[in-house]
Each structure stands twice: as structure tokens, then as C-alpha cells.
Amino acid sequence: QVQVVESGGGLVQAGGSLRLSCTASGLTFSNYDMGWFRQAPGKEREGVSCIRYNGASTSYADSVKGRFTITRDNDKNTLYLQMNSLKPEDTAIYYCAALWSCPSAITDMPRRVRVWGQGTQVTVSS
């Protein structure tokens, strides 16, 4: 059974940091591009960041560039999202997903998902 599980969400003040983690099982993690998404209340789910299967290339939504960093550890089957300088508008449920491939446009990420995680809540207070 393929499973993707996020952790690390929580409540943080504006300007603070959080690190999300995502572990995958039931698939060969090192064969898959991986991505982070988020969905704020009343909004569509959007791609945040994508990383190639070998970590050689990453991409980010404009709204998080320079503040978020995506990394992966293929030996541990784990994906990370380091979030710094958090803003209230970053408040959302954050999802991890295994992708068929990272698209050239971040906006196309939802179309490339093979399996979703269940999400973890991130709340940034002002």
C-alpha cells in the first residue's frame, strides 16, 4: 500500500520557522519527484515546491521563494520543507505528494500527483 505521511505542522508567530517532514512507503521513494502543496480556507490547493527524484533540481512558487527550502533524504525516504520568515498568509493545510514528474510550471503540479498525503496544518499568527 502506497502511503505518504506529513508531520511537523503547528502554530507559529509571524517571522518564525517550521520544518515539515514527509515519509513515504510502498513505493521506491528515490524514483519519484516529490512536491509540497498547500490549501488555505476557501482557496484551491496550490503547488508550493517541487524537487526532482535525485534532489538535483528544485522549483518554488513565487510567494515562497527565498523563504522556503525543499530537500530530501532518499536513504530515509523522507522529504522536508524548511519554512522561514513565515507570514500569516502562509496559513494553510500543507500536503506532501509523490509526483509523476515536476512540471516546468509550478501551477501544473496538481496534475502530476500520483499519491497525496493527508495534510498537516500550519497556522501563522500575526
N, C-alpha and C positions, 0 to 999 in steps of 0.2 A: 504494500500500500504506500503510495507516494504521499508524503506529508511535509509541510513547511510550517514552522512554528516560530513566531516572533516573541521577543521579550525585551524588557528594558524601558518600556514607556513609563510615564508618570507625570507628576505636576512639577513645574519648574518656573522660576521667575524670569521675566524678560531679561535677556542678556546672558542667561545661564546656558548650560550644556547638558546634553544627554547622549548616551550611546545606545543605539538599538542593535540587537542581535537577532539572527535568524538561522535556525538549523534546519537542514533538510535530510530526509531519509526516504528510502525506497526508490532513489534514483542515483545515478552517478553524478554527484554534485559537480565534479570538475569538468563535466561535458557541457554544462549549461551556463549560458549567460543568465545573470540574476539582476533583479531590479527591486527598487523601493517605490512605493506609491503612497498616496495619502488621499483621504476624503474628509473634507470639512462638512459640517452640518449644512444641508441644503445645496451642496455642490457635487459635481461629478467627481469620480475618482480620477486622479491625475498622476502621471508619471513624475517622479522626483529625481531618480538617478538610476543609471544602468552601468553594469560592469561586465566586461567580456569574461568568458569561461576561464581564461588564464590570468585575469587581472591586468592585462596589458593595456586596456583602454577603458576609459570611463566617460560618462556624459552626465550632465546635470540640467535640470530646469533652471531658467534664468533667475527665478525667485530664490534659489538656494545657492547659486554659485558663489564660491568664496566663503561660505559658512558651513556647508555640509561636505563630508568626505565619505565616499563609499569604498570599502575594502572587502577582501575575502580571504579566508584561510582554507584552502582546499584540503589540507590534511585533517582539518577539524569539521569539514562540511558546514562551515559557518560563514555567514555574510554579516557585515557590520554597516551601520550608518552613524558616523560621528556628527552630531549636530551642535554647532557652536553659535553664539550670538543669537539665540532664539528670540523670536518675536511672537506677539500674540497671534498674528495671522498664520503662524505655523501650527496652531492648534488644529488637530485632526486625528483621525484613526490612521495609523501607518500600517501598510501592508507590505509584506515581502512576497515575491513571486519568482518562480523559475520560468524563464523565457525561452522560446524557440530561438530568438536572437535579439540583440539590441538593435533597434531601428536607428536610422540616421536622424530622425526627428523624435524628440522626447514625447511629443504628443501622440505618437503612434504606438507607444509602449503597451497600452491595454490590449491591443490586437495581437500581441506576440506572447501572451501569457499561456503557459501550459498548466500551471497549478498555483493557486493562491494560498497564502496563509490566512489565519483567522483575524489578524489585525491586533494592534496594541495602541492604546490611547495615549496621546501626547497632549498635554494641556499646558499652555504658556500663559501665565498671569501677568498683567501689566502693573 
